[in-house]
Amino acid sequence: MAVDLSRTFKPLNIAVLTVSDTRTAENDTSGDILAERVRGSGHGLADRAIVTDDPEVIVARLNAWIDDPAIDCVISTGGTGLTGRDVTPEALDRIKERDIPGFGELFRWISFETIGTSTIQSRACAVVARGTYIFALPGSNGAVKDGWDRILAEQLDSRNRPCNFVELMPRLREV
């Protein structure tokens, strides 16, 4: 990461969503890791929720956050695999305006270094919906660490050069 310390850090308000039929507040380790990293990077943890692997429930939670002007970005963990209950990408398809294909591509490339060809089973993805970034990571602790440490920490830092997601935020709603 090329951090330009002459630029001002702009903290974002980030919501964390865990998508799982089995996780609870007591055992949501991937959500805990993500929330810790968000706060540790100087951003605000705007909200946090756990929802079931149900597209209607996921869409309702995301729509509420997208419509909340106090939330700049959403990062989810879970529901990006290949099984019948893994429906996070399909939920995002219902609300997205634009895909960010490079996010999923880069995530799988990074993940390949850790888990080898098993990364092909990941459907990690990212979209823009009504001016809000939404990043969907797999539900494992390792995937959350890879996604935050190797992609999102840099791209959600307004000082990152040559460019970053933060500097595009004011223009996401352009027609």
C-alpha positions as CSV (number, residue, x, y, z in Angstrom):
1,M,0.0,0.0,0.0
2,A,1.3,3.4,-0.9
3,V,0.0,5.6,1.9
4,D,0.3,9.3,1.2
5,L,0.6,10.9,4.7
6,S,0.1,14.3,3.2
7,R,-3.5,13.3,2.6
8,T,-6.2,13.4,5.3
9,F,-7.6,10.1,6.6
10,K,-11.4,10.1,6.2
11,P,-13.0,7.6,8.6
12,L,-16.0,5.8,7.2
13,N,-19.0,4.4,9.0
14,I,-19.0,0.7,8.2
15,A,-21.8,-1.8,8.9
16,V,-20.9,-5.5,9.4
17,L,-23.3,-8.2,8.4
18,T,-22.9,-11.9,9.2
19,V,-25.0,-14.2,7.0
20,S,-25.4,-17.5,8.7
21,D,-28.0,-20.0,9.9
22,T,-25.8,-21.1,12.8
23,R,-23.8,-18.0,14.0
24,T,-24.9,-16.1,17.1
25,A,-23.4,-13.1,18.9
26,E,-21.5,-15.6,21.1
27,N,-19.8,-17.5,18.3
28,D,-19.6,-15.1,15.4
29,T,-15.8,-15.1,15.2
30,S,-15.5,-13.9,11.6
31,G,-17.8,-10.9,12.4
32,D,-15.8,-10.2,15.5
33,I,-12.5,-10.1,13.5
34,L,-14.0,-7.8,10.9
35,A,-15.5,-5.5,13.5
36,E,-12.1,-5.3,15.3
37,R,-10.3,-4.5,12.1
38,V,-12.8,-1.9,11.1
39,R,-12.4,-0.1,14.4
40,G,-8.6,-0.7,14.6
41,S,-8.2,1.0,11.2
42,G,-9.8,4.2,12.5
43,H,-13.2,3.7,10.9
44,G,-16.5,3.7,12.9
45,L,-18.5,0.5,13.3
46,A,-21.9,2.0,12.4
47,D,-23.9,-1.2,13.0
48,R,-23.6,-4.9,13.2
49,A,-26.1,-7.7,12.6
50,I,-26.5,-11.4,12.1
51,V,-29.1,-12.6,9.6
52,T,-30.1,-16.0,8.3
53,D,-29.2,-17.3,4.8
54,D,-32.5,-16.0,3.4
55,P,-32.4,-13.6,0.4
56,E,-35.4,-11.6,1.6
57,V,-33.9,-11.1,5.1
58,I,-30.5,-10.2,3.6
59,V,-32.1,-7.7,1.2
60,A,-34.2,-6.1,3.9
61,R,-31.2,-5.6,6.2
62,L,-29.0,-4.2,3.3
63,N,-31.8,-1.9,2.1
64,A,-32.2,-0.4,5.6
65,W,-28.4,0.3,5.8
66,I,-28.2,1.6,2.3
67,D,-31.0,4.1,3.1
68,D,-29.3,5.2,6.3
69,P,-27.2,8.3,5.4
70,A,-25.0,7.5,8.5
71,I,-23.7,4.3,6.8
72,D,-21.0,4.6,4.1
73,C,-20.2,1.0,3.4
74,V,-21.3,-2.5,4.3
75,I,-19.1,-5.6,4.6
76,S,-20.7,-9.0,4.9
77,T,-19.3,-12.3,5.9
78,G,-20.8,-15.6,5.0
79,G,-23.2,-17.0,2.4
80,T,-20.8,-16.8,-0.6
81,G,-20.2,-20.6,-1.1
82,L,-21.8,-23.0,-3.5
83,T,-24.4,-24.7,-1.4
84,G,-28.1,-24.2,-1.7
85,R,-28.2,-22.0,1.4
86,D,-25.4,-19.7,0.2
87,V,-27.4,-16.9,-1.2
88,T,-25.5,-13.6,-0.4
89,P,-24.5,-13.0,-4.1
90,E,-28.1,-13.5,-5.2
91,A,-29.3,-11.1,-2.6
92,L,-26.8,-8.5,-3.8
93,D,-28.1,-9.1,-7.4
94,R,-31.5,-7.8,-6.3
95,I,-30.2,-4.4,-5.1
96,K,-27.1,-3.7,-7.1
97,E,-26.6,-1.0,-9.6
98,R,-23.0,-2.0,-10.5
99,D,-20.7,-4.9,-9.9
100,I,-17.1,-4.5,-8.8
101,P,-15.8,-7.6,-10.5
102,G,-12.1,-6.9,-9.6
103,F,-12.9,-7.3,-5.9
104,G,-13.9,-11.0,-6.3
105,E,-11.1,-11.7,-8.7
106,L,-8.5,-10.2,-6.5
107,F,-9.9,-11.9,-3.4
108,R,-9.6,-15.3,-5.1
109,W,-6.1,-14.6,-6.2
110,I,-5.1,-13.7,-2.7
111,S,-7.0,-16.6,-1.2
112,F,-5.2,-19.0,-3.6
113,E,-2.0,-18.2,-1.7
114,T,-3.6,-19.5,1.5
115,I,-6.0,-22.3,0.5
116,G,-4.9,-23.2,-3.0
117,T,-7.5,-24.3,-5.6
118,S,-10.2,-24.5,-2.9
119,T,-10.6,-20.7,-3.6
120,I,-12.5,-21.6,-6.7
121,Q,-15.5,-22.4,-4.4
122,S,-15.7,-18.8,-3.2
123,R,-18.2,-16.4,-4.7
124,A,-16.8,-13.3,-2.9
125,C,-18.1,-10.2,-4.6
126,A,-18.8,-6.5,-4.3
127,V,-21.4,-4.1,-5.7
128,V,-22.5,-0.5,-5.5
129,A,-26.1,-0.1,-4.5
130,R,-27.7,3.4,-4.4
131,G,-24.3,5.0,-3.7
132,T,-23.2,2.5,-1.0
133,Y,-20.4,0.0,-1.4
134,I,-21.2,-3.6,-0.3
135,F,-18.5,-6.2,0.0
136,A,-19.4,-9.9,0.5
137,L,-16.6,-12.0,2.0
138,P,-16.8,-15.7,2.8
139,G,-17.6,-16.7,6.4
140,S,-14.2,-18.1,7.5
141,N,-11.9,-16.3,9.8
142,G,-9.1,-16.6,7.2
143,A,-11.2,-15.2,4.4
144,V,-12.2,-12.2,6.5
145,K,-8.6,-11.5,7.4
146,D,-7.5,-11.9,3.7
147,G,-10.3,-9.6,2.5
148,W,-9.8,-6.9,5.0
149,D,-6.0,-7.0,5.4
150,R,-5.1,-7.4,1.8
151,I,-7.9,-5.4,0.0
152,L,-10.3,-3.4,2.1
153,A,-7.9,-1.8,4.5
154,E,-6.1,-0.2,1.6
155,Q,-9.1,0.6,-0.6
156,L,-11.1,2.1,2.3
157,D,-8.2,4.3,3.3
158,S,-8.5,7.8,1.7
159,R,-4.7,8.1,1.8
160,N,-4.1,5.1,-0.4
161,R,-2.4,5.9,-3.7
162,P,-2.7,5.9,-6.6
163,C,-6.5,5.6,-6.0
164,N,-9.0,4.2,-3.5
165,F,-12.8,3.6,-3.1
166,V,-13.2,6.5,-0.7
167,E,-12.3,9.2,-3.2
168,L,-15.0,7.8,-5.6
169,M,-17.8,7.9,-2.9
170,P,-19.1,11.4,-3.7
171,R,-19.6,10.4,-7.3
172,L,-21.3,7.0,-6.9
173,R,-24.8,8.4,-7.3
174,E,-24.0,10.2,-10.6
175,V,-26.3,9.6,-13.5
